[in-house]
Amino acid sequence: MAELSVKSLTARQAKALSALLTCSSLADAAQASGIPERTLYRYLRTPHFADCYREARGEQVRQAVAQMQRVAEKAAATLEAIMADPMAKPTARVMAARTVLDTALRAVEIENLEARLAAIEAKVETV
């Protein structure tokens, strides 16, 4: 998908976009931006604005995922410490262990899916 340009939005639409990205509700975004809710709804029904909003939200999610990846090692160490701490509550130790196992299982599933996808792609390339 081609990268959309927020520069092509009007100043008012850019202000609305910023408010929609930072506020927890449309009503809050309307209040923060000084733009009526009705206008925000209308903007969201406009294909170009909706595409810019979707792309900006996607970028927010990508940045959040990158942040989670940066602290994943600390999270794993914390879970390991809780599991090994005999003074930790048993429920905390069980939750830590369950989280580690769930994450490990998901990682294996993803690796298996990647291998299967690679095999399918290799077969398609030979056809």
N, C-alpha and C positions, 0 to 999 in steps of 0.2 A: 504494500500500500504506500502510495506517495505521501511524503510528509506534508501535512497541511500547514498553512501559514496563518498564525494568529494575527499577523500584520494586516491581513486582508479583512479583518473584522473592524467595525467602527470602534471608536474610542468607548462608546457606551457599551457595545457588545463585549469588548475586552474587559471592561470593568465588571460586567455581569459574569463573564467567564471566571474571572479571578474570585469573585464572591462565591460562585457555585462550587469552586474547587476548595475553598477554605472554610465554608460554613457547613453545619451539619444538616441543615434543612433548607428547602427552597424559601420558606418564609424568612429564615435568618439571612439568607443571601439577599433577598429583596430589601430587608431592613439595612443590611450592611452596605449595600451598593446604592440605595436610594432609588432603585428601579422597581416599579410595581411587579408583584408576583405574576400578574397577567402577562406582562411584557416578557418576563423570564420564561414563562410557559411558551409564549409565542416564539421566542428565540430558540428554545429547545426543539421546536417543531420545524425549524428552518434547517434544511439538510446540511448546509455548510457549517453553521454554528454547532449543530449536533455532532458533526464529524470532528470539529475542533475540540469540543468538550470531551468526546469519547477518547480522542488521542491524548489529550492532556491528562485525563484520569488514568489512562493506560500508563503514561509516563510516571505518574505518581506511584502506581503499583509497582512498576519496574524498579523505581528508586527504593521503595520500601523493602522489596525482595532483596535488593543488593545490600541494604542495611542489615537485614536478617542474616544474609550470608556472611557478612563481616563479623558478626557476633556469634555465629554458630559454634565456633570452637569453644568459646567461653560457656555457652549454654550446655554443650556436651560435657565439659569439665564439671560444671555445677551439678548436672544430673548424676555424673559418676560419683562425685563427692557425697551427695545425698544418699545414693544407694549404699555406699561403703560406710557411712556414718552410723555406728551402732546406737548413738544417742538420738538420732533423728526418729521422729514418729514413724511407726510402721506404715501408716497410710502414705506418708511422704515418700518413703522408700519404695513402696509398691507403685505409686504414681510415677516416680522417676524411672523405675525399671520398665514399667509399661510403655512410657514415652520412648525410651531407648529402643525397646523391641519393636514398637510400631514404626519408628523411623527407620530402623534397620530393614524391616520387612518391606516398607515402601521403596527403599533404595534398591533392594533386590528386584522388586517388581519392575521398577523403572529400567534397570539394567537389562532385564529379560525382554521388556518391550522394545528397548533400543536395539538389541541384538536381532529380534524378530523383524523389526522395521528395516534394519540394514540388509538382512537376507532378502526381504521382499524387494527392496530397491535394487539390489544386485541382480535379481531375477528379471526385473522389469527392464533394466539396462541391457540385458543380453537378448531381449526379445526384439 
